[in-house]
Amino acid sequence: MTTYTLAGGCFWCLDAVFRRLRGVESVMSGYVGGAASDAKYYTVATGKTGHAEAVQVTFDDTAIPSATILDIFFLIHDPTTKNRQGTDVGSQYRSAMFYADDTQKHEFEAAIERAQAHWDNPIVTELMPLEAFYEAEAEHQDYFANNPGNGYCSVVIEPKIVKARQAYSKWFQEDVNDE
């Protein structure tokens, strides 16, 4: 199993897409990249902790290529905007990749290079060593599935799932109910 720690805006969006992929064992929403050890939703939301909302995606790289996980990551968020995704603004919504070792660092660098071909503006995704990852509160895990009536889910998250499914349909599980 391989685990990537990725930040690309609201963790609810990344969580919702990655949970639907074949070969993904688990997705954990959390906080990473900051100095504060008391990373909690409302403190991170202030933008003062230095943490980003992120997910840890654990997957079987014999079932889904690691490059596919990373290419989907760059498809479902805008890596060219610093400290924002859509209307979510602040360093907690930055695009960042946190590597566990040199192998991951090189994989992430290659993914950034591949992704740049799809974006007119320069990619500003941060590449940082993984230090501490703090698991988000239970209500933030699998948020999309647990809050189907939430407007953010239908307006922001659902289009990302649709976009990823259209581009990477062979990697999506058939038995996940998105609607």
N, CA and C atoms as a LAMMPS dump frame, in Angstrom:
ITEM: TIMESTEP
0
ITEM: NUMBER OF ATOMS
537
ITEM: BOX BOUNDS ff ff ff
-5.0000000000000000e+02 5.0000000000000000e+02
-5.0000000000000000e+02 5.0000000000000000e+02
-5.0000000000000000e+02 5.0000000000000000e+02
ITEM: ATOMS id mol type element x y z
1 1 1 N 0.836 -1.188 0
2 1 2 C 0 0 0
3 1 3 C 0.881 1.251 0
4 2 1 N 0.383 2.264 -0.683
5 2 2 C 1.055 3.557 -0.759
6 2 3 C 0.114 4.605 -0.187
7 3 1 N 0.654 5.561 0.537
8 3 2 C -0.151 6.662 1.069
9 3 3 C 0.438 7.979 0.597
10 4 1 N -0.412 8.802 -0.021
11 4 2 C -0.049 10.155 -0.434
12 4 3 C -0.803 11.141 0.442
13 5 1 N -0.152 12.239 0.775
14 5 2 C -0.786 13.318 1.522
15 5 3 C -0.861 14.522 0.591
16 6 1 N -2.106 14.901 0.254
17 6 2 C -2.348 15.906 -0.78
18 6 3 C -3.322 16.972 -0.284
19 7 1 N -3.024 18.222 -0.614
20 7 2 C -3.893 19.342 -0.261
21 7 3 C -4.244 20.086 -1.544
22 8 1 N -5.543 20.273 -1.759
23 8 2 C -5.987 20.961 -2.967
24 8 3 C -7.306 21.65 -2.729
25 9 1 N -7.341 22.536 -1.755
26 9 2 C -8.587 23.205 -1.417
27 9 3 C -9.3 22.45 -0.309
28 10 1 N -10.591 22.513 -0.311
29 10 2 C -11.407 21.862 0.712
30 10 3 C -11.198 20.348 0.678
31 11 1 N -10.911 19.778 1.825
32 11 2 C -10.658 18.335 1.853
33 11 3 C -11.889 17.514 1.522
34 12 1 N -13.067 18.077 1.671
35 12 2 C -14.285 17.335 1.318
36 12 3 C -14.278 16.942 -0.156
37 13 1 N -13.762 17.829 -1.018
38 13 2 C -13.743 17.56 -2.461
39 13 3 C -12.785 16.42 -2.803
40 14 1 N -11.561 16.5 -2.302
41 14 2 C -10.586 15.448 -2.575
42 14 3 C -11.072 14.112 -2.041
43 15 1 N -11.584 14.129 -0.826
44 15 2 C -12.101 12.927 -0.179
45 15 3 C -13.169 12.256 -1.055
46 16 1 N -14.108 13.038 -1.536
47 16 2 C -15.229 12.499 -2.31
48 16 3 C -14.77 11.821 -3.598
49 17 1 N -13.808 12.406 -4.286
50 17 2 C -13.322 11.822 -5.536
51 17 3 C -12.494 10.575 -5.263
52 18 1 N -11.515 10.675 -4.379
53 18 2 C -10.614 9.538 -4.156
54 18 3 C -11.321 8.321 -3.583
55 19 1 N -12.357 8.51 -2.774
56 19 2 C -13.103 7.367 -2.224
57 19 3 C -13.784 6.539 -3.308
58 20 1 N -13.992 7.117 -4.471
59 20 2 C -14.714 6.441 -5.543
60 20 3 C -13.811 5.667 -6.507
61 21 1 N -12.511 5.678 -6.265
62 21 2 C -11.575 5.047 -7.186
63 21 3 C -11.273 3.601 -6.808
64 22 1 N -11.178 2.768 -7.817
65 22 2 C -10.749 1.387 -7.619
66 22 3 C -9.333 1.394 -7.054
67 23 1 N -9.07 0.508 -6.131
68 23 2 C -7.731 0.379 -5.577
69 23 3 C -7.438 1.294 -4.408
70 24 1 N -8.345 2.243 -4.124
71 24 2 C -8.149 3.115 -2.963
72 24 3 C -8.671 2.375 -1.738
73 25 1 N -7.786 2.168 -0.798
74 25 2 C -8.1 1.45 0.439
75 25 3 C -8.781 2.355 1.454
76 26 1 N -8.274 3.591 1.581
77 26 2 C -8.866 4.517 2.545
78 26 3 C -8.514 5.957 2.188
79 27 1 N -9.347 6.863 2.691
80 27 2 C -9.091 8.301 2.566
81 27 3 C -9.356 8.897 3.943
82 28 1 N -8.402 9.666 4.417
83 28 2 C -8.522 10.312 5.718
84 28 3 C -8.356 11.81 5.52
85 29 1 N -9.37 12.584 5.89
86 29 2 C -9.257 14.042 5.847
87 29 3 C -8.521 14.516 7.09
88 30 1 N -7.725 15.568 6.92
89 30 2 C -6.994 16.085 8.067
90 30 3 C -6.277 17.377 7.754
91 31 1 N -5.314 17.688 8.609
92 31 2 C -4.605 18.958 8.546
93 31 3 C -3.103 18.683 8.548
94 32 1 N -2.364 19.445 7.736
95 32 2 C -0.941 19.191 7.577
96 32 3 C -0.22 20.468 7.162
97 33 1 N 1.055 20.533 7.484
98 33 2 C 1.887 21.613 6.965
99 33 3 C 2.008 22.838 7.839
100 34 1 N 1.435 22.795 9.017
101 34 2 C 1.502 23.954 9.895
102 34 3 C 2.337 23.683 11.131
103 35 1 N 2.463 24.71 11.956
104 35 2 C 3.274 24.604 13.164
105 35 3 C 2.44 24.253 14.392
106 36 1 N 1.171 24.574 14.365
107 36 2 C 0.33 24.35 15.544
108 36 3 C 0.039 22.869 15.732
109 37 1 N 0.127 22.406 16.962
110 37 2 C -0.148 20.994 17.237
111 37 3 C -1.611 20.75 17.601
112 38 1 N -2.385 21.804 17.701
113 38 2 C -3.8 21.662 18.052
114 38 3 C -4.687 21.862 16.825
115 39 1 N -4.309 21.225 15.735
116 39 2 C -5.033 21.404 14.478
117 39 3 C -6.463 20.86 14.606
118 40 1 N -7.395 21.746 14.574
119 40 2 C -8.826 21.434 14.595
120 40 3 C -9.489 22.318 13.549
121 41 1 N -10.657 21.923 13.077
122 41 2 C -11.312 22.608 11.969
123 41 3 C -11.401 24.121 12.177
124 42 1 N -11.912 24.548 13.305
125 42 2 C -12.147 25.976 13.485
126 42 3 C -10.864 26.77 13.7
127 43 1 N -9.811 26.157 14.236
128 43 2 C -8.548 26.874 14.348
129 43 3 C -7.842 26.92 12.999
130 44 1 N -7.897 25.845 12.246
131 44 2 C -7.291 25.829 10.91
132 44 3 C -8.019 26.811 9.993
133 45 1 N -9.335 26.902 10.128
134 45 2 C -10.138 27.797 9.289
135 45 3 C -9.76 29.27 9.455
136 46 1 N -9.111 29.621 10.535
137 46 2 C -8.684 31.011 10.721
138 46 3 C -7.531 31.361 9.777
139 47 1 N -6.834 30.349 9.267
140 47 2 C -5.686 30.58 8.407
141 47 3 C -4.423 30.929 9.178
142 48 1 N -4.48 30.885 10.495
143 48 2 C -3.345 31.301 11.32
144 48 3 C -2.468 30.141 11.794
145 49 1 N -2.882 28.909 11.581
146 49 2 C -2.108 27.762 12.078
147 49 3 C -1.022 27.32 11.097
148 50 1 N -1.161 27.726 9.835
149 50 2 C -0.223 27.276 8.813
150 50 3 C -0.591 25.943 8.194
151 51 1 N -1.611 25.302 8.732
152 51 2 C -2.045 24.011 8.208
153 51 3 C -2.896 24.165 6.951
154 52 1 N -2.856 23.165 6.124
155 52 2 C -3.738 23.06 4.958
156 52 3 C -4.73 21.928 5.213
157 53 1 N -5.935 22.081 4.7
158 53 2 C -6.854 20.952 4.671
159 53 3 C -6.295 19.972 3.643
160 54 1 N -6.223 18.706 4.003
161 54 2 C -5.594 17.718 3.127
162 54 3 C -6.252 16.36 3.309
163 55 1 N -5.876 15.44 2.444
164 55 2 C -6.296 14.054 2.591
165 55 3 C -5.072 13.151 2.535
166 56 1 N -5.157 12.055 3.252
167 56 2 C -4.198 10.985 3.092
168 56 3 C -4.928 9.883 2.339
169 57 1 N -4.451 9.597 1.136
170 57 2 C -5.044 8.595 0.263
171 57 3 C -4.153 7.363 0.307
172 58 1 N -4.703 6.257 0.789
173 58 2 C -3.959 5.002 0.828
174 58 3 C -4.536 4.104 -0.254
175 59 1 N -3.646 3.618 -1.126
176 59 2 C -4.104 2.851 -2.283
177 59 3 C -3.134 1.725 -2.608
178 60 1 N -3.645 0.767 -3.351
179 60 2 C -2.864 -0.37 -3.822
180 60 3 C -2.341 -0.012 -5.203
181 61 1 N -1.042 0.245 -5.314
182 61 2 C -0.505 0.687 -6.597
183 61 3 C -0.401 -0.436 -7.628
184 62 1 N -0.801 -1.656 -7.245
185 62 2 C -0.937 -2.715 -8.255
186 62 3 C -2.347 -2.712 -8.833
187 63 1 N -3.26 -1.988 -8.178
188 63 2 C -4.644 -1.898 -8.649
189 63 3 C -4.917 -0.592 -9.388
190 64 1 N -4.245 0.472 -8.989
191 64 2 C -4.359 1.778 -9.65
192 64 3 C -2.975 2.412 -9.638
193 65 1 N -2.501 2.856 -10.789
194 65 2 C -1.165 3.45 -10.83
195 65 3 C -1.068 4.724 -9.994
196 66 1 N 0.064 4.886 -9.337
197 66 2 C 0.269 6.089 -8.532
198 66 3 C 0.168 7.348 -9.396
199 67 1 N 0.614 7.262 -10.638
200 67 2 C 0.516 8.43 -11.535
201 67 3 C -0.937 8.815 -11.769
202 68 1 N -1.834 7.844 -11.801
203 68 2 C -3.26 8.137 -11.991
204 68 3 C -3.811 8.896 -10.792
205 69 1 N -3.456 8.473 -9.588
206 69 2 C -3.889 9.188 -8.382
207 69 3 C -3.445 10.652 -8.469
208 70 1 N -2.19 10.862 -8.837
209 70 2 C -1.648 12.224 -8.89
210 70 3 C -2.234 13.035 -10.037
211 71 1 N -2.473 12.412 -11.17
212 71 2 C -3.076 13.13 -12.3
213 71 3 C -4.51 13.545 -11.977
214 72 1 N -5.239 12.702 -11.273
215 72 2 C -6.598 13.06 -10.848
216 72 3 C -6.542 14.226 -9.86
217 73 1 N -5.584 14.191 -8.96
218 73 2 C -5.403 15.3 -8.016
219 73 3 C -5.288 16.634 -8.764
220 74 1 N -4.476 16.664 -9.802
221 74 2 C -4.287 17.911 -10.555
222 74 3 C -5.478 18.254 -11.45
223 75 1 N -6.311 17.293 -11.744
224 75 2 C -7.52 17.542 -12.537
225 75 3 C -8.615 18.21 -11.708
226 76 1 N -8.741 17.821 -10.436
227 76 2 C -9.908 18.219 -9.644
228 76 3 C -9.706 19.475 -8.793
229 77 1 N -8.558 20.109 -8.931
230 77 2 C -8.387 21.414 -8.276
231 77 3 C -7.516 22.279 -9.181
232 78 1 N -7.503 23.562 -8.909
233 78 2 C -6.706 24.492 -9.706
234 78 3 C -5.369 24.72 -9.006
235 79 1 N -4.303 24.091 -9.51
236 79 2 C -3.005 24.224 -8.86
237 79 3 C -2.277 25.512 -9.217
238 80 1 N -2.947 26.405 -9.927
239 80 2 C -2.305 27.659 -10.355
240 80 3 C -2.734 28.851 -9.506
241 81 1 N -3.584 28.644 -8.538
242 81 2 C -4.023 29.741 -7.679
243 81 3 C -3.417 29.56 -6.293
244 82 1 N -2.761 30.586 -5.812
245 82 2 C -2.096 30.512 -4.508
246 82 3 C -3.106 30.782 -3.394
247 83 1 N -3.166 29.854 -2.468
248 83 2 C -3.986 30.013 -1.26
249 83 3 C -5.467 30.227 -1.539
250 84 1 N -5.972 29.524 -2.542
251 84 2 C -7.412 29.594 -2.792
252 84 3 C -7.842 28.518 -3.758
253 85 1 N -9.102 28.116 -3.632
254 85 2 C -9.801 27.265 -4.591
255 85 3 C -11.205 27.835 -4.686
256 86 1 N -11.522 28.429 -5.812
257 86 2 C -12.845 29.039 -5.975
258 86 3 C -13.073 30.105 -4.929
259 87 1 N -14.161 29.97 -4.181
260 87 2 C -14.478 30.967 -3.153
261 87 3 C -13.824 30.654 -1.808
262 88 1 N -13.14 29.502 -1.714
263 88 2 C -12.415 29.16 -0.486
264 88 3 C -11.046 29.838 -0.553
265 89 1 N -10.825 30.803 0.348
266 89 2 C -9.612 31.619 0.305
267 89 3 C -8.859 31.504 1.627
268 90 1 N -7.552 31.345 1.535
269 90 2 C -6.688 31.276 2.703
270 90 3 C -5.651 30.178 2.523
271 91 1 N -4.584 30.254 3.3
272 91 2 C -3.497 29.28 3.163
273 91 3 C -3.954 27.856 3.472
274 92 1 N -5.046 27.72 4.211
275 92 2 C -5.572 26.384 4.518
276 92 3 C -6.151 25.7 3.272
277 93 1 N -6.345 26.464 2.185
278 93 2 C -6.882 25.918 0.934
279 93 3 C -5.828 25.856 -0.167
280 94 1 N -4.553 25.938 0.21
281 94 2 C -3.481 25.933 -0.779
282 94 3 C -3.316 24.564 -1.439
283 95 1 N -2.688 24.584 -2.58
284 95 2 C -2.334 23.364 -3.292
285 95 3 C -0.957 22.94 -2.797
286 96 1 N -0.869 21.719 -2.262
287 96 2 C 0.409 21.246 -1.717
288 96 3 C 0.464 19.728 -1.738
289 97 1 N 1.676 19.224 -1.832
290 97 2 C 1.941 17.785 -1.799
291 97 3 C 3.005 17.561 -0.73
292 98 1 N 2.748 16.632 0.157
293 98 2 C 3.64 16.374 1.284
294 98 3 C 4.252 14.986 1.118
295 99 1 N 5.54 14.949 0.845
296 99 2 C 6.193 13.681 0.538
297 99 3 C 6.763 13.012 1.79
298 100 1 N 6.638 11.692 1.829
299 100 2 C 7.119 10.897 2.955
300 100 3 C 8.582 10.501 2.787
301 101 1 N 9.075 10.489 1.541
302 101 2 C 10.454 10.085 1.276
303 101 3 C 10.878 10.63 -0.093
304 102 1 N 12.127 10.374 -0.451
305 102 2 C 12.645 10.891 -1.723
306 102 3 C 11.911 10.318 -2.93
307 103 1 N 11.484 9.063 -2.835
308 103 2 C 10.74 8.457 -3.944
309 103 3 C 9.462 9.241 -4.202
310 104 1 N 8.709 9.526 -3.142
311 104 2 C 7.482 10.313 -3.31
312 104 3 C 7.803 11.71 -3.824
313 105 1 N 8.852 12.311 -3.349
314 105 2 C 9.215 13.65 -3.812
315 105 3 C 9.405 13.633 -5.326
316 106 1 N 10.118 12.63 -5.836
317 106 2 C 10.35 12.534 -7.28
318 106 3 C 9.05 12.248 -8.038
319 107 1 N 8.177 11.401 -7.474
320 107 2 C 6.88 11.136 -8.102
321 107 3 C 6.053 12.418 -8.175
322 108 1 N 6.071 13.19 -7.114
323 108 2 C 5.304 14.437 -7.065
324 108 3 C 5.866 15.462 -8.056
325 109 1 N 7.181 15.553 -8.142
326 109 2 C 7.795 16.468 -9.107
327 109 3 C 7.412 16.089 -10.535
328 110 1 N 7.417 14.799 -10.829
329 110 2 C 7.031 14.333 -12.166
330 110 3 C 5.565 14.642 -12.442
331 111 1 N 4.718 14.505 -11.439
332 111 2 C 3.291 14.8 -11.599
333 111 3 C 3.064 16.282 -11.868
334 112 1 N 3.799 17.139 -11.177
335 112 2 C 3.692 18.582 -11.408
336 112 3 C 4.095 18.894 -12.844
337 113 1 N 5.162 18.276 -13.291
338 113 2 C 5.634 18.496 -14.664
339 113 3 C 4.589 18.037 -15.686
340 114 1 N 3.987 16.862 -15.467
341 114 2 C 2.93 16.379 -16.368
342 114 3 C 1.739 17.317 -16.367
343 115 1 N 1.351 17.763 -15.186
344 115 2 C 0.161 18.603 -15.047
345 115 3 C 0.341 19.97 -15.7
346 116 1 N 1.55 20.497 -15.686
347 116 2 C 1.777 21.836 -16.231
348 116 3 C 1.323 21.934 -17.686
349 117 1 N 1.394 20.844 -18.424
350 117 2 C 0.971 20.846 -19.831
351 117 3 C -0.521 21.15 -19.988
352 118 1 N -1.289 20.977 -18.92
353 118 2 C -2.746 21.175 -18.976
354 118 3 C -3.189 22.537 -18.44
355 119 1 N -2.253 23.333 -17.962
356 119 2 C -2.591 24.62 -17.36
357 119 3 C -1.823 25.732 -18.059
358 120 1 N -2.509 26.843 -18.367
359 120 2 C -1.86 27.989 -19.004
360 120 3 C -0.955 28.737 -18.026
361 121 1 N -1.397 28.877 -16.794
362 121 2 C -0.62 29.597 -15.781
363 121 3 C 0.318 28.632 -15.061
364 122 1 N 1.378 29.15 -14.468
365 122 2 C 2.313 28.275 -13.75
366 122 3 C 1.656 27.595 -12.549
367 123 1 N 2.02 26.359 -12.326
368 123 2 C 1.543 25.626 -11.149
369 123 3 C 2.29 26.149 -9.922
370 124 1 N 1.528 26.438 -8.862
371 124 2 C 2.111 26.967 -7.628
372 124 3 C 2.024 25.959 -6.477
373 125 1 N 1.754 24.713 -6.789
374 125 2 C 1.639 23.669 -5.782
375 125 3 C 2.924 23.577 -4.973
376 126 1 N 2.783 23.633 -3.661
377 126 2 C 3.94 23.51 -2.772
378 126 3 C 4.337 22.039 -2.659
379 127 1 N 5.611 21.797 -2.563
380 127 2 C 6.149 20.464 -2.364
381 127 3 C 6.928 20.507 -1.06
382 128 1 N 6.45 19.754 -0.051
383 128 2 C 7.034 19.835 1.284
384 128 3 C 7.187 18.45 1.891
385 129 1 N 8.177 18.28 2.777
386 129 2 C 8.278 17 3.475
387 129 3 C 7.098 16.833 4.435
388 130 1 N 6.63 15.611 4.554
389 130 2 C 5.528 15.307 5.467
390 130 3 C 6.076 15.251 6.886
391 131 1 N 5.492 16.032 7.733
392 131 2 C 5.859 15.964 9.147
393 131 3 C 4.661 15.386 9.886
394 132 1 N 3.91 16.182 10.568
395 132 2 C 2.748 15.672 11.299
396 132 3 C 1.479 15.823 10.462
397 133 1 N 0.62 14.819 10.515
398 133 2 C -0.705 14.864 9.894
399 133 3 C -1.704 14.682 11.022
400 134 1 N -2.674 15.58 11.105
401 134 2 C -3.681 15.529 12.158
402 134 3 C -5.024 15.162 11.552
403 135 1 N -5.582 14.071 12.008
404 135 2 C -6.871 13.601 11.507
405 135 3 C -7.955 14.628 11.826
406 136 1 N -8.776 14.92 10.825
407 136 2 C -9.899 15.84 11.024
408 136 3 C -10.986 15.163 11.852
409 137 1 N -11.843 15.969 12.374
410 137 2 C -12.956 15.494 13.179
411 137 3 C -13.846 14.55 12.365
412 138 1 N -14.579 13.682 13.051
413 138 2 C -15.403 12.649 12.404
414 138 3 C -16.387 13.23 11.391
415 139 1 N -16.959 14.39 11.663
416 139 2 C -17.951 14.957 10.745
417 139 3 C -17.355 15.38 9.402
418 140 1 N -16.024 15.432 9.301
419 140 2 C -15.379 15.806 8.042
420 140 3 C -14.933 14.597 7.224
421 141 1 N -15.082 13.408 7.765
422 141 2 C -14.717 12.193 7.032
423 141 3 C -15.896 11.775 6.153
424 142 1 N -15.63 11.501 4.888
425 142 2 C -16.67 11.091 3.93
426 142 3 C -17.848 12.069 3.953
427 143 1 N -17.518 13.341 3.978
428 143 2 C -18.512 14.399 4.119
429 143 3 C -19.574 14.361 3.026
430 144 1 N -19.148 14.151 1.802
431 144 2 C -20.078 14.156 0.667
432 144 3 C -21.173 13.102 0.838
433 145 1 N -20.792 11.889 1.176
434 145 2 C -21.777 10.808 1.341
435 145 3 C -22.685 11.045 2.541
436 146 1 N -22.143 11.671 3.568
437 146 2 C -22.907 11.871 4.8
438 146 3 C -23.756 13.138 4.817
439 147 1 N -23.62 13.98 3.796
440 147 2 C -24.364 15.244 3.75
441 147 3 C -24.94 15.503 2.359
442 148 1 N -25.754 14.574 1.855
443 148 2 C -26.213 14.684 0.468
444 148 3 C -27.066 15.919 0.18
445 149 1 N -27.676 16.508 1.182
446 149 2 C -28.514 17.683 0.963
447 149 3 C -27.767 18.997 1.059
448 150 1 N -26.492 18.952 1.399
449 150 2 C -25.708 20.161 1.569
450 150 3 C -25.461 20.82 0.215
451 151 1 N -25.695 22.13 0.122
452 151 2 C -25.521 22.853 -1.132
453 151 3 C -24.1 22.82 -1.657
454 152 1 N -23.119 22.891 -0.773
455 152 2 C -21.715 22.828 -1.187
456 152 3 C -21.442 21.509 -1.906
457 153 1 N -22.059 20.448 -1.422
458 153 2 C -21.867 19.132 -2.038
459 153 3 C -22.365 19.117 -3.482
460 154 1 N -23.551 19.669 -3.708
461 154 2 C -24.104 19.622 -5.057
462 154 3 C -23.484 20.653 -5.995
463 155 1 N -23.107 21.801 -5.475
464 155 2 C -22.591 22.876 -6.329
465 155 3 C -21.08 22.764 -6.568
466 156 1 N -20.316 22.334 -5.571
467 156 2 C -18.863 22.32 -5.689
468 156 3 C -18.298 20.904 -5.849
469 157 1 N -18.73 19.99 -4.995
470 157 2 C -18.126 18.653 -4.995
471 157 3 C -18.606 17.793 -6.152
472 158 1 N -19.903 17.741 -6.375
473 158 2 C -20.458 16.882 -7.437
474 158 3 C -19.822 17.147 -8.805
475 159 1 N -19.651 18.415 -9.221
476 159 2 C -19.002 18.641 -10.527
477 159 3 C -17.571 18.094 -10.599
478 160 1 N -16.848 18.079 -9.484
479 160 2 C -15.497 17.521 -9.475
480 160 3 C -15.54 16.002 -9.659
481 161 1 N -16.509 15.361 -9.041
482 161 2 C -16.671 13.914 -9.214
483 161 3 C -17 13.609 -10.671
484 162 1 N -17.92 14.368 -11.236
485 162 2 C -18.318 14.166 -12.631
486 162 3 C -17.12 14.367 -13.562
487 163 1 N -16.353 15.417 -13.349
488 163 2 C -15.184 15.71 -14.184
489 163 3 C -14.16 14.572 -14.113
490 164 1 N -13.884 14.11 -12.921
491 164 2 C -12.913 13.025 -12.754
492 164 3 C -13.431 11.724 -13.36
493 165 1 N -14.716 11.453 -13.165
494 165 2 C -15.302 10.223 -13.723
495 165 3 C -15.247 10.249 -15.253
496 166 1 N -15.508 11.404 -15.845
497 166 2 C -15.464 11.503 -17.309
498 166 3 C -14.053 11.272 -17.838
499 167 1 N -13.058 11.797 -17.153
500 167 2 C -11.676 11.687 -17.623
501 167 3 C -11.024 10.351 -17.261
502 168 1 N -11.461 9.734 -16.175
503 168 2 C -10.825 8.516 -15.655
504 168 3 C -11.852 7.439 -15.333
505 169 1 N -12.838 7.256 -16.193
506 169 2 C -13.956 6.354 -15.902
507 169 3 C -13.521 4.93 -15.576
508 170 1 N -12.489 4.438 -16.207
509 170 2 C -12.088 3.042 -15.958
510 170 3 C -11.571 2.822 -14.543
511 171 1 N -11.237 3.885 -13.841
512 171 2 C -10.72 3.757 -12.482
513 171 3 C -11.8 3.944 -11.416
514 172 1 N -13.011 4.296 -11.835
515 172 2 C -14.076 4.518 -10.867
516 172 3 C -14.799 3.224 -10.539
517 173 1 N -15.143 3.076 -9.273
518 173 2 C -15.918 1.933 -8.83
519 173 3 C -17.334 2.07 -9.359
520 174 1 N -17.932 0.954 -9.678
521 174 2 C -19.305 0.962 -10.183
522 174 3 C -20.347 1.016 -9.075
523 175 1 N -19.991 0.532 -7.896
524 175 2 C -20.995 0.374 -6.833
525 175 3 C -21.106 1.55 -5.87
526 176 1 N -20.443 2.67 -6.162
527 176 2 C -20.553 3.84 -5.293
528 176 3 C -21.683 4.711 -5.786
529 177 1 N -22.617 5.013 -4.924
530 177 2 C -23.764 5.835 -5.29
531 177 3 C -23.406 7.305 -5.122
532 178 1 N -23.294 8.026 -6.232
533 178 2 C -22.925 9.432 -6.19
534 178 3 C -24.127 10.36 -6.125
535 179 1 N -25.231 9.927 -6.548
536 179 2 C -26.369 10.834 -6.647
537 179 3 C -27.212 10.815 -5.399
